[in-house]
Every structure is written in structure tokens, then in C-alpha cells.
Amino acid sequence: SSMLLNFVRSSKYTCVGQKCPHAQDCFVNRARARALEADITVVNHALYFIGRKLDVDSNHEAKILPDADVVVFDEAHSVEQTARGAFSDRFSSREADEMLKEIRRALLQLRKKGGASSGGKAGNDTDRAFDELENAVSRVRTSQIEFRNALQETMTAAGEKGPYGSQSQANLAPLMKSGRCADAGKALLADVRKLRALLLVLAAPDDGSVGETAKAYADLSAEISRAAVLRLEDGFSKVRGVFESLSASFAEAASLLETLFNGIENDNVCVFAECFASSFAITSAPVDVSESFRKYVLSDTDAVRAYTSATMAVADSADPFSHFKRSIGLSDTAQDIVPSPFNYEEQGLIYVPCNLPDVKSSDRIGVLSRLMAGIIGEVPGGVFVLCTSRSAMTGLYRGLSSLLRGRRVMIQDEESRSSLVETFIREKNAVLVATKSFWEGVDVPGDTLSAVFIDKFPFPAFNSPVEKAVSERYEKMRKGSSFRAISLPECIIALRQGVGRLIRTVNDSGIIVLFDPRIEEGKSYIRTIMESLPPCRVTNDYGDVRKFWSERRTPRLKQE
């Protein structure tokens, strides 16, 4: 049960490391030791970057991954975004809440197993120390709620919204100029510091190793703190270790909060706050990832690194990899584009309907729903409808649900991604309407997926503080527009990921339908986008669509 699990498991906040009497037998430590001895190690990008950061910051004294002669980054188009996350600092109230739960769990063990209330003055002093710790936990929890509410109120007043409408995001510095945010932030920082001091005093042996400043901040008399420490020494060394570990975690949290609240004078750092339904987070993220990438990754000069992806190259340059290389600071690279094993001219068709409504037209969703429903009637298998916004996804789902008969229409929020894919495959001719999470990382080979619809080109909206900072920094440093340098390449990479859902094997076939009216304008950036797509035949004649399917009237079973 979950209650039993709480008493037998350890978390990253309560693990005492090599001080644990079971450290040598710990399955996590054994797994890490095996990884350090392995010839080939397979990890995701995030773990690799975190491991490199830990290695460099500790001056090579802390390792979670072995040194490597060769490092291969698959799906390398996502390296910049993942590296930015790994090299960011973040305070999350959800994570803080988990640490608070660990303290309460440890206190519960102490109280239930005789760690307190042992009678006499010593027992009373111990009770008072533990009561004070529990009160400190409650104060931090309350302060977090008050700070989150202050952030949300200030963001709402400023009209700030998140990039996907599910949370609010905004740069932190302007928010902290609000009296309510500033006061709530100071209260939170003070409460976190006091909690940390209490944990430090209670975890330390009574040998004078804890400074008087910490004791004063904990606001415990020497007599009370000594009684609590002795009680913890009396058969509860494990809990002391937990308090010590959590004290270090809250020390890091206090230091980070102080830095974030005071502001960071670095134009390559974006500090922003996020408000969720019942929590908040503050993140300090690098704007130009290349500086951190050089420090933590490229500094390993003994390793050869290879970056592979089906969607890294952009047609708009003498160097098709210039966007990717600039984003992470690469230079002097050997590079190549390997021909695809697929015969796109035979296997696929790109259809661009004529006279589409403007992307900002109020009746666009209704028109697209009717047009899509008509095309879907010609499609023998299933259809992915990939949208660039949640509002478009919701509108098209409602429209297609009311127009289509004999096909199941699903929406991304119905189930988990894996469950939706399983249902989609089982239904054979379903229609799945989805947003960002289905543009990549979904594999449905065979006749089950016969068409991919794209509602419009996925240009970045620059709605988030980091996206805005990236664009603004580029224009400031390069003294030019960020459209062709950032927006266009990112659009092409995302679009290629989306259309790439269709042809997954040499036996697959299907159509890609692009519902962006700007294609008809024929501007140079549109030509760049179209030239970057797989070399399928492009048509705006619906008769070609019917012919394509008539030639495949009796679908053959495709091999994976």
C-alpha cells in the first residue's frame, strides 16, 4: 500500500547517501556502479546533461555517468530545449511540499515509536522542539500558498497568460515590484530559512558543531535543542540523517529563492514565474544555451559527439545545419545529409486545398471542419489532425464529431497518449485530434494511419518569457530579425516532425493535407518551408487525392 511504501522507501530528499548503513547494498548505488563500468550506456538527453553538469560543477568528484569516447545524440533537434531545462535552476512549491511531507513523515515515526513524550522534563523539551518543527512546516506551507496567490493576482492584473493557456507565466522582476508579491516573497524566504535552521540544529550532534546563528534562527533554547538531539541519537539515527539531508535541501532552496528574488544581472538569464492551479514555480533559465553547452558538454574534448535527427536540416541556407549549430554553439563540424530509404514520390501525396479562410478568420474552424470531413470520407484508414493550439483542437474535435458518422473521433485529452494510440490502432479508421504532444514521438506504421492533417504552419508564438527572451536577445546581439534565424527554422523542424508521423516504413503510404492559406501567397519563406518537407508530389487538385486512393482501393497489409 502507499502508506507502507512511505515507511520503506527513500526519496531524493531523504537519502543520506554513503552515511546510510545499507549504502553498499542499495540497488540504486549498485545500478550506478554498473553504469560507470559499462562499455555502452543508453540514457535520455536530460540525464546526460544533468550528469555532465554535476561532473563539471563538482570538479569531476561526483559522477553518475561514465566518461565516454563517443556520444551519440539521437533526435538531436530537441537538444537545445532539453539542455536549457537541464541547465536551469528551479524552485518548485510542489517539490517543496514533498520535502515538507518527508519532515512530517519523520515526525510521525518519532512520535509513534517513542521519539517524544517520554515523560519528565527531557520528554517535554523534546515535544516542544518537535512541535516547533511541525509549526515551521505549516508556516512554510502557508507562505507558499500566500506567495502563489500574490503571483496569480499580480499576473491576472497584468493580463499575463501561459503559452498553452493552462497556467500563467511572467518575468519575475516586474512581479516583485508589486508590494504584495515582495512582502509574500520575504515572508516565504524567512520561513524557509527558519525551517532549515531547525532541521540543522535537530540533526547535528550536541558538540558545538552548529553555529550560534543557526541556533538563534531556530529560536530554540540550548536546553530544548539538546534534549531533542539526544532523543534523536537514542535509536533514531536514521531520522537524524533525514533531517540532515532535508536541511541541506532547504538551504539550497533558501539560497536559490534569495538569488531569484534579488534579481540576476545577466541578460543571458531569464527568470520567470509560473502559476498553476495550486502551486507555483520560479525558474532561472539560460537564454542562449550555447554558453552552458560549451561549459558542460563541449568542454569534454576527449569525446567525439554525433548528432542525428530526421528533421535538423533547413532548406533556407548554404549550410542546412546552421540553425542547429548556432543554437548549441557548435563549430568546425563534419556533417552530412543521408538519403531517406523511403520513396516519397510514390508513397505520399501533399494536398493543399485552395481558397482557405485566413488563419485569423472567425469562421475558420467551421470551414475547416466541413472541408476535413469531406476529405476524411476518401481516406481508407485513420487520420491524425494535428493542431497548433488547444482552441483549434477543441473546435475541430467538436466540428468533426458532429459531421462524421461511422468513425470514432478522439481528442488528445481523452486518455493518456499511449492509451489513445492503442485505441487508434484498434479502431483502424479513427480520427485523432491533437496538439503538440502528438507532433512527434508517436509511431503508427501500416494502414492504420493513412492521412495527417496540419491545421496551419507551427510558427512559435513567443508566448513564454523564455521564447520572448531568445528572440529579443538574438535581435539585440545580431542586430537583425529573428524570423528567419529562429521562427522559420523552428517552424520547419516542428512541421517535419508532424508530417513525419505518416510514412514510417518502406511499405507505408498516405496523404498529408496542409490547411494553411499562406501557401498560396508563394512568398520566399513559404517556398523554404515547402522545400524542407519530404519530396512528395504536391497538388491543389482534389482529383489527385481521389486518384491516389483509387490506386490503393484495396489496401494491402503493410509490414512494420
Secondary structure, DSSP 4 states (H G I P E B T S, - for coil): -HHHHHHH---TTT--GGGSTTGGG-HHHHHHHHHHH-SS----HHHHHHHHHHHHHTTTS--SS---SEEEETTGGGHHHHHHHHT-EEEEHHHHHHHHHHHHHHHHHHHHTTSS--SHHHHHHHHHHHHHHHHHHHHHHHHHHHHHHHHHHHHHHHT---TTSSSEEEEHHHHHTSHHHHHHHHHHHHHHHHHHHHHHHHHS-SSS-S-HHHHHHHT--HHHHHHHHHHHHTT-HHHHHHHHHHHHHHHHHHHHHHHHHH----TTEEEEEEE-SS-EEEEEEESSHHHHHIIIIIT-TT-EEEE--TT---SSSSSTTHHHHHHHT--S-----PPPSS-HHHHEEEE--SSPPPTT-TTHHHHHHHHHHHHHTT-SSEEEEE-SSHHHHHHHHHHHHHH--SS-EEEGGGS-HHHHHHHHHHHSS-EEEE-GGGSSS----STTEEEEEESS-------SHHHHHHHHHHHHHH-S-SIIIIIHHHHHHHHHHHHTTT--STT--EEEEE--GGGGG--HHHHHHHHTS---EEE--HHHHHHHHHTTSSPPPPP-
